[in-house]
Amino acid sequence: MIYFYKIRLILFLLPLLSVPSVVLSQHRYGFNFEQEWEWVDLLIDEQSKTFNTTEQIKYLRDEFSIEEGRLLFAKLTKLESLGELKQLPETAMLDISVNREKFSEIFRKALEKTEFKDTYAGLVSSAVTLAKIRCSFGEEKKPFNDRKFFVKQVDNPKNNVSIIFDYSGAELILSLLEKGLTDTGREELRTSYSVGEMINHSKNVCLSEEELENCIKYADSKEPLIVIYRLSNPKSFMSLGTVKFYIKGYKDTIETLKSEQTNIINYCLYLLSLFFPEEISFGNKVNFLFGNRSCSWRTDEDKILFDLERFGDNFELLMRYLTRELFLDEKKQTQLDVLPYIFNGEDTSVLKVMNEIYTGGISNYIAPVIQANRPSSLLEKDFHHFKVTMKDILDGKPSYVIDSMVNTGLNEQMFFYSMGTQMASTMDVRMGRKVVKNSLLLGPVFFFKTYIEVYNLGEKIRDIFRFFTDIEKKIYAMNDMIPYDMLNDMLLIKLKYINSGNLDAEVNKVFAKYKNRRDIAVLFLLAGQLYYEAGVYDKSCENFLKALPGINGKVKLSRNAGLMYMKKRAFKQSLEMFCKYVALVPDVSDAYYNKGEVEYLTGDTGMAKKDFEKAVEIDGNNAAKEYLLKIK
């Protein structure tokens, strides 16, 4: 009899075992998520009324495109239980090394107290939880929104500028995402110049060839948890999951960029021409890629790495970001950046904060990517955060406290950048564009000093947008340390004569003019920087060495100039500066390491060995140890 019932039970279960998973998931949740449903289908479904999920579904409709929504629910219903979502922190550990711990923690915190129920209501609730995690990454919800390209057509205002667009890296990654990663594809990745720039020459190297290959592989994975992780983390796997989902859209974006390339470059240069001197000549290469935001927007040679994933079909935003990158290039060609060597102590920290506000603020004023009409209540927070940061610096708070305040101002709510934009706008409106232009020539301290002058004109600027007296005093004291007359004269030479045969004669005229000045060391500093930018490294080094005794930033200049020359393979000058570096800080291993590196590169392995051994003796310098292994 028992045997008979077992047979009946098996016969009863056999049809269920042969039912496709699609039907099983439909039975489990009462809806067929494998069909091409619309959001309205979920809204009118009886279960939405029964389980009161209407508002949650409307929220999901706003957060996900219908294609993303279909894929998300299809993969959620493939899980044996929604409780498997607790494994997403482990899935995040498959991501690239620079992000995995951070991403895993985000998912862990969001999911650790969440209860998942295998019901229709539990399914919708799970999707909402994932949507909220996705929102926490701060990315645009829907990268493609049928936005058409439009830009005001202008003539090129600068004939002395060369901007090159390279699409090869972006096109290769799109091709591999579309066709899959084969041995041939791996070889193409390894030999691609643009991809190599991202992997090997990014300013913040954070990616290996193997990790990039894995990102492409995981972007194509059909595993439910990996797909769910991609949909709930738009930055996952270098954002290549998002790119994979919108391949056609990104292909169209590239084709639009190609057809409108001249108009795009001309418009960006037009915006910059409103603020920079017309004599400035500069150039750069823009490598269009996908995913490089995880590392850097620049190579170690300052070429631009432009992540197209960020923009979708938002061409207006793309052009603003491109303008801001070109702003940095033109600003570099406009100035003689020696201020870090004039200041020391707390002034160095103050200068760092001011420079970030000044650079980010003016660039955002020219090409806004932060909310243009920021509410007054939020601007008040921006200025308050700056004043608290400055107070911490002036009160001598520990470096970790100051660093935390600075990072918050730069990275989280971008308090400093929106504050700088407001300052630039106020100066432009109340004193005219000329003061903003002058600030781009003369630097951040001049910018802040001029802003104080603006609100002291008697204009109705509220106290919250003014600085404390102690901050004003600090800004004026730093401003008094900068010889603007010398700076102006040397800038004029840079703008007019840097590429001419008259450079020496013009520099000599300026030295004759200021020969009796007590602050002549700053003029030597300016001349050293000018000759460096002109590629005349022997005269550059000669002037830097003359500047050293009379400036505050002796250690910083000796180290930085040594690295600058080494990068240009001017090894003789590099060694001279590193010798000064060692003399100034004989107990710092970095000084011996850098000196040893130049000696190694020039074949003087005997001296290099001694310097590397000294570096190891001081603090166990690991980089020096690696060189010692090569020498042995």
N, C-alpha and C positions, 0 to 999 in steps of 0.2 A: 504493500500500500504506500509506504514512504517513497519507494522507487517511482511509483506511478505519479505522485504529486511533484516530484523533482522534474520528471519529464514534462509535465504540464507547465511548470514554472519556466523551464528553459524555452519551451515553445512560445510562451507568452512574451519573454524578454527578447527573443530573436528579432522580431520586427523593430523593436526599439533600438537594438544595437546596430541595425542597418540604416537607421534614419540619419541623413546627412547632418553635420554639425550646424548648418544654417537653420534647419528646422528645430534642432534641439535648443539653439540659442533663442529662436523665436518662441518656443514653448516656455523657456525659462523666464523671459522678460515680456512675453506677450506682444512682441512687435518684431517684424522682420527687418533687421538693421543691415541686411545684405542687399536690399533693393535700393534703387536710387530715390530715396525719400527726400522731401523738403522739410524745412523747419515747421511749416504749417501743418504737415502730417502729424508731427509730434504734439503740436498745440491742440489739435482737434481730437487726438486719440483719447478714448474714454479713460485710459489710465492716468492721463494728465489731470483730469478732473478728480478722479478717485483719490490719487495720491497728492493732489494739490502741488503739482510741479510746473504749472504754467509760467510763473515768474522766473523760475530757474531756467527754463527752456528759452525764454526771451533773452535772458542774460547770455546764454551760450550762443544764441543767434548773433548777438552783438560782438562776441569775442572771436568766433570762428567763422571762416567762410563755410559755405555748405559742403564743399569738397572736403575740407578739414574735418567738419563735424561728422560726415559719413564715415570717414576713415577712423576717427577716434572711437565712435560707437561700435563699429565693426570689430575693431581690435579689442575693445573692452569686453565684448560678448564672447570673444575667443578664449578669454581667461577661464580656467577651471573655476576660479572664485575671484571676486573683486578684491579679496584680501591679498591677492598677489601684488597689488599695487604697493604694498609695504616693501616690496623688493626694489622699488625704483631708486632708492639711495645706492644700492649695489650696482644697478644698471649705470648710474652716473659715474661709477668708478671705471667704466670703459672709456670715458672721455679722455681728451688730451691731458697730459700731466699737470699743466699750469692751471686747469680749471676743475679737475675731478673732485678734489676735496671740497672746494667751495660749493660746487653744484650738488654734491652728495649731501652736504649739510643743509642746504636749502630744502631739499626734498624730505630729509629726515625730520626737520622741525615742522614742516607743513603736514606730515602724515603720521607722526608718532602718536598723536592723540585722536586720530580719525578712526571712526568705526565704519567698516564697510559691510553693507548688507546686500545679499544677492537677490534683490527685488528690483522692479522697475524704478521705484523711487530711489533705491540705493544706487542704481546705475546712473541716473540723472545727477544725483548728489555727487557721485564720484567724478563725473565729467566737470561739474562746477568747481570742485576742489582742484582739479588739474588746471582749469582755466584761470583760477586765482593764482596758482603757482606761475603759470605762464605770464600773467600780468606783472608779477613781481620782478621780472627781468627787464621791464621798461621798454620793450620793443614795440614797433608799430604792429597793430593787430592784424591788418590785412595789407601786405606789401603792394599788392596790385589792386587798383581800384578804377581801372579804365581811365587813367589820367592821360591826357594828350600832351605832347610836347609843345611848349610855346615859350619863346624867348624874344625879347625885343632885339631886332636886328640892328647892329651898330657896326661902324667901320672899326678896324683895329686901331686903337689909340696909341699903340706902342709898336713901332717897327723893329725895335731893338730887343724884342723878347722872343724866345723860342720855347714852345711847349710841345712836347711829343707825347702822343697817346699810344700805348701798347696794349692791345686787347688779347694777345696770345695766351696769357696765363688764364684769364677768365674763360676763354673759349675752350682751352684744353680741359679745364676742370668740368665745364658743362658737358663736354663730349664724354668724359669718363663716367660722369654720373648717369648719363643717358644710356651708354652702351655697356657699362660694367667695366670693372678693373681687370684687364688681362695682363699677361707678361709684356706685351707690346705697350700697353698703357703705362705700366710701371716704368718702362724705359723712357717713355716720353716725359713722364714726371721728372725723372732724374736728370734729363738733358734739357729741360725747359729753362731758359734764362730767367723768365719772370717768376716762375715758381721757385727757382733757386734763390732769387733775391729775397723772397719771403722766408724761406727756410734757413738759409745760411747767412743772410746779411741784414735781417731785420734788426732795428736798434735794440729791441728786446727779444733776443733769440729764445723761443719757447716751444719750438716745434721741430720734430725730426721727420725724415722721409717716411719712416714706418708709421708714425702717428698720422700723417696726412693720408697715407694709403688706408689706414684703419678707418679714418673719418669717412672716406669715400665708400668703403665697404659697409659701414654701419648706416650711412645715409641711404643705402639701397636695401638694407635688411628688412625682411617681412616679419621678423619675430615680433609678436604682439607687444611685449614690454618695451622693446627698443623703439618701436613705432610710437607707442604712447609717450615714452620719454622724449622723443624728438618733437612731438606735437605740443608737449607741455613745457618744453625748454627750447625756445627759439634760438638760443646760443649753443645748443648741443652740437658736438662734433663739428666745431668751427662754423656752425649755422648751415652746414651743407645739406642737412635734412630739409630745411626750408627751401634751399636752392633746388634740390631734387624735386620737391613738390611743385615748384613753379618754373620748371626748365623752359617751357615755351615763352613764358613771360620775360625771363631774363635774356633769352635769345633775342626777343623783340627789342628789349632795352639796348642791347649791344648794337643792333642794327640801327636803331634811332641815333645812338651816340655817334656812330660812324658817319651817318648821313648829315648830322648837324654839328659835326666836330668844330668846324670853323666858327660857326655862330656861337657855340658854347664858349670857346676860348676867347673870342672877341668880347663877349658880354662880361665874362669874369674880369678881363683886363680893363674893360671900361669902368667897372665898379671900383677897381683899385686905383685907376687914374684920377678919380675924384679926390684922392687923399695923398697920393705919393707924387714926388717930383717926376716930371716927364723924362728927365735925363737917365733915370735908372734903367739899366739893362740887366736882364737875368734870364735864366732858362731852367727847365727841369723836365724830367721824364715822368709821366704818370703811368704806372703799371696797374691796369685794371685786373682785379683778382676777386676771389671769394674766400672769406674766412680769416683774412689777415688781421681783423680787428682784435682777435684774441691775443695778438702779439704787439703789433705796432703799425702806425700809418707811415712810417719812414724806414728807409734802409740806413745802414751805418754811413753811407755816403750822401744821405739826405734826399735820395730819390723817393718819390711818393708812391706808396702802396695803397691803392684805392679800392676798398671793399664794396663791390656793387650790391652785395646781399642787403646792405643797410637801406637801400633806396627803392627797390622794386621799380615801379613806373613813376615815382615821385621825382620828376626831372628838376623841378624847382629846388627841392631840398638838395639834390645831387649837386646842382650848380653852386649853391651856397656853400656846401662843404668844400667843393673844389676851390672856390674863391678864397676861403679861409686858409687852405693849404698853400695856395699861391701867395697869399698875404704874408705868410711866414717867410717865404723865399724873398719877396720884395723887401720886406722889413730888414732881413739880414743884409741885403745889398745896399740898403739905405744908411745903416748905422755903422758906427765903429764901437763895438760892444766891449768896453773896457771897465764898465762900472763895477763888476765883481771884484776887480783888483784894487779899487780905490777904498773899498769899505772892508771892515772886519768886525768880529764880535757880533753883538746883537744887530748891528746894521746890516749884516749879511742876510739874516733871517727876514728883516724888514724889507730889504730889497727883493728877496725871492717872492714874498707875498705881493708886493706892489707890481712886480713884473708880470706875474700871472694875471692879476686883475687888469692891468694895462693892456697886455697882449690879447687876452681872451675878450676883454670888453670892447676894444676898438674893432677887432676882427668881427665880432658879433654885431656891432653897430653897422659895419659895412655890409655884411651878409648874414642877416639874423637866422640862427638856427634855434636859439632859445626864444621863448615867447616874447614877441616884440612889445606888446603892451602889458607888461607884467603888473599885476595889481599892486597898489601902493602898500598894502599890508605885507605882501611878500618881499617887496623891496626893502621895507623896514627891517625884515629879518636878515636880508643880505648885508646891509650896513651894520646892523647890530653884531652879526657874526664877525665881520672884519674888526670892529672896535674891540670885541672881546679877545680876538686873536692877537691884536696889537698890544693890548694890555698884558696878556700873558708873556709876550716877548719882552716888553719893557720892564715887567716885574721879575724877569729872570727865571720864569718857570722852567722845569726840566724839559729837555728836548722832546721826550716822548709825548708830553702834553701839547707842545707847540705843533709837532708833526701831526698829531691827531686832529687838531683844529684846522690846520692847513689842508689836510687830506679831505676833511669834511667840506671845506669851502670849495675844493676843486672837483671832487669826485661824486658826491652824493646829490645834493640839491643844486650844485653849481652856483652857490651864493656869490662867489667872487666874480664869476663871469657876467652875471646879470647886473651886479653892482657896477662893474666896469663899463658896461653898456650904458647904464643910466648916467654915469659920469661923463662919458663921451658925448651923449646926447645933450646933456645940460650945457657943456662947454660949447658945442656946435651951435645950439640955439641962442645962447645968451652972449657969446663972445665971437662967434663966427668960425667958419671952417678952418681958418688959418691957424688957430691955436691947436686944433687936433692935428693938422699937418705938421706943425712945429714939434708936437709931442712925438710923432713918429720919427723925427730926426734926432731929438734930444733925449728921449728915453723916459722911463717910468717915473723917476723922481720929479722931473719937470712936469709930467702929466698930473701928478698928485698936487704939486705946488700950485699949478694953474687952476685946478679945481677949487682949492681953498680960496684963491683970489676971486673966482667966480662967485662963490657964495658970500664973500665979504664985500661985494659990490653994493650990498643993500637989497639984493633981490630977495623975494619971498621964498626962501628955501628953508624948509622945516629943520628943526634941530636934529631930528633923527637922521637926516641926510648930511649932517655936518660932522666933523671929527672932534674928539675931545682935545682940550688944550695941549695935553702932553703929546698926543699924536701929531698935532700941528707943529709943535716945537721940534719933534724928531724929524719931520719931513723937511722943515726949513733948515735944520742943522745939516742934514745930508745934502740938501740942495746947495748949500754954501761950500761944500767940499768939491763940487764939480766946476771946473773952469770952463764955462760955456763959451767964452770967447775963443779959447784954444780949440775946443771941440768943433765949433762952427767953422773955423778956418780949415781944419783938417777934413771936415766933411765936404766942404766945397772942393778941396783937392780930389777927394775920392770920387765925387760926382763928375768932375770935369777932366781929370788928368790921370786917373789910375791906369789906364791902358795906353797912355801916350809916352813919348820920350822925354816929356818935361817934368816927370814926377819928382826927380831929385831936386831940380831947380826950385820947384814950388815948395817942397818941404823945407829946403834951406831958407827960403824967404820967411817962412813961419818961425823957424828957430831964431832967425835974426831979430824978428819982431819981439819975441818973448825971452830973449837971452838972459835978462836980469830978473826973471820971475823966480820966486822961492818955490813955486809948485812946478818947476820945469820937469820934474819926474813924470808928471802926468802927460806932458807933451812927448817925452820919450816913449811912454806907454802907447799913446795914440799912433806915433810913427811906427812902432813895432807892429801894431795891428794892421796899419795901412800897408806896409811893405809885405806883410804876410799874405794879405788878400791879393796883392799884386803879383805874388809868386816870387818875390825877391827875398829869399829866406836868409841870406847872409846879413843883409842890412836890417831885416826884421829882428833877427837874434841880437845883433849889435845894439839896437835900440832897447829891446827888452832888458838886456843885461844892464844897461845904463839906468833903466827905470827902477830896477829892483831895490836899490838902497833907500829910495824915497817914497815907496808906496806901502800901504798896509797889507795888501794881499800878496806878500812875497812868496809864501809857500804855494799858494794856489796858482800864481803865474808860472813859477818854475815847473810845476807839475804839468799844468795844462798846456803850456807852450811846448814842453818836451813831447807830449803826446801828439800835439798838432803837427810838429815837424816830422815825427816818426810816421804818422799817417801819410804824409807827403813824401816819405822816403828821403827827407833831408836829415840824414843820420848825424852828420857833423854837428848841426845846430841842436838836434835833439839831445845828443850826448852832453853838450855844453849846459843845456838847461837842467838836465837830470843831475849833473855834477853839483849844480847850485842847490837842487832839491835835497840831495844827500847832505850837503853842508848845513842846510837850514834845519833839517830834522833827522839827525844821525841815528835816532832811536826808532825810526819808522820803517818797517820792512818794505812797504810799497816803494819807497825811494830807491832802495837797493834793487828791488825786483825790476823796476822800469829801466834803471841804468843798465842792469845786467841784460835785459832783453835787447836793448840797442847794441850792446857789445856783441851779443850772440849773433844778431842779424848782420853785423859787419865783420864777422869772422874772428873777433877777439875772444875766443872761448876761454882763455886763461883768466882774463879779468872778469868775464861773465860768470865763470864758476865761483870766483871769490865773492862776487856780489850776491849771487843766488844763495850761497852758503850762509852769508850774513843775514839775508832775508829769512831763511829757515831758522837760523839761530835766534832771531828776535821773537818770532811768533809762529813758527812752523808753517810758513807760507806754502800752501799746496801747489800753487802755480809754479813757484820757484823749484819745488821738488821735481815737478815734471820736466823742467828744463835740465836739471841736474842728471836725470836719467838719460836724456838725449846726449848730453856731453860725455857721459861715461861710455 
